[in-house]
Amino acid sequence: MTKYREILRLKSLGFSDRNIARSCSVSRNTVRRVIDRADELSISWPLDFGMTDGALEELLFPSEKSVTDRRLPDYSYIRKELLFPVL
């Protein structure tokens, strides 16, 4: 999991994106994406005491529920067809 709080904390201390990426074991693109998104939402360090990485992730990058009309295949029927080939 990406350490969003740590990325924002290190950026507030003046660390470069490259050093933050090394410290948090993420790519520089991830660091830049998190910082840019935090700037868009006016989120800066220090954060609220109760703000966890999970809550911060949902705030920065809200998950979009995928609603689809496609039906899933009937896996039990496919399994039967594959197990008992017609001769």
Phi, psi and omega per residue, in radians:
M1 nan 2.459 3.135
T2 -1.234 2.419 -3.124
K3 -1.620 1.396 -3.059
Y4 -1.080 -0.757 -3.130
R5 -1.075 -0.738 -3.116
E6 -1.172 -0.664 3.100
I7 -1.068 -0.826 -3.137
L8 -1.165 -0.651 3.131
R9 -1.137 -0.815 -3.123
L10 -1.158 -0.627 3.117
K11 -1.149 -0.647 3.119
S12 -1.183 -0.403 3.096
L13 -1.503 -0.046 3.059
G14 1.629 0.228 3.115
F15 -1.244 2.645 3.089
S16 -1.339 2.809 3.118
D17 -1.046 -0.667 -3.134
R18 -1.112 -0.772 3.131
N19 -1.186 -0.646 3.094
I20 -1.119 -0.749 -3.140
A21 -1.064 -0.751 3.111
R22 -1.122 -0.774 -3.090
S23 -1.137 -0.653 -3.069
C24 -1.692 -0.003 -3.141
S25 1.016 0.789 3.058
V26 -2.295 3.004 3.129
S27 -1.411 2.815 3.082
R28 -1.123 -0.567 3.102
N29 -1.106 -0.677 3.104
T30 -1.131 -0.759 3.121
V31 -1.056 -0.828 -3.120
R32 -1.106 -0.711 -3.141
R33 -1.112 -0.739 3.137
V34 -1.157 -0.776 -3.112
I35 -1.162 -0.751 3.115
D36 -1.091 -0.747 -3.138
R37 -1.171 -0.665 3.100
A38 -1.129 -0.674 3.087
D39 -1.128 -0.701 3.104
E40 -1.044 -0.684 -3.083
L41 -1.623 0.080 -3.125
S42 0.998 0.767 3.080
I43 -1.778 2.212 -3.137
S44 -2.447 2.874 3.109
W45 -1.440 2.432 0.068
P46 -1.413 2.570 3.122
L47 -1.578 2.945 3.034
D48 -1.042 2.609 -3.081
F49 -1.056 -0.632 -3.082
G50 -1.515 0.040 -3.094
M51 -1.355 1.920 3.125
T52 -1.602 2.966 3.092
D53 -1.079 -0.669 3.131
G54 -1.128 -0.768 3.115
A55 -1.165 -0.668 3.122
L56 -1.172 -0.678 3.098
E57 -1.091 -0.759 3.134
E58 -1.148 -0.579 3.104
L59 -1.254 -0.777 -3.104
L60 -1.297 -0.800 -3.061
F61 -2.280 1.386 -3.112
P62 -1.091 2.395 -3.126
S63 -1.366 2.360 3.118
E64 -1.728 2.174 3.130
K65 -1.305 2.238 -3.133
S66 -1.564 2.044 3.095
V67 -1.875 2.148 -3.106
T68 -2.286 2.643 3.117
D69 -1.688 0.000 -3.105
R70 -1.292 2.398 3.097
R71 -1.499 2.537 3.045
L72 -1.403 2.613 3.121
P73 -1.168 2.749 3.090
D74 -1.453 1.624 -3.022
Y75 -1.156 -0.568 3.125
S76 -1.162 -0.679 3.100
Y77 -1.155 -0.756 3.130
I78 -1.082 -0.702 3.131
R79 -1.098 -0.777 3.116
K80 -1.068 -0.730 -3.136
E81 -1.112 -0.667 -3.122
L82 -1.330 -0.543 -3.135
L83 -1.328 -0.609 -3.071
F84 -2.091 1.453 3.137
P85 -1.196 2.567 3.105
V86 -1.404 2.296 -3.131
L87 -1.591 nan nan
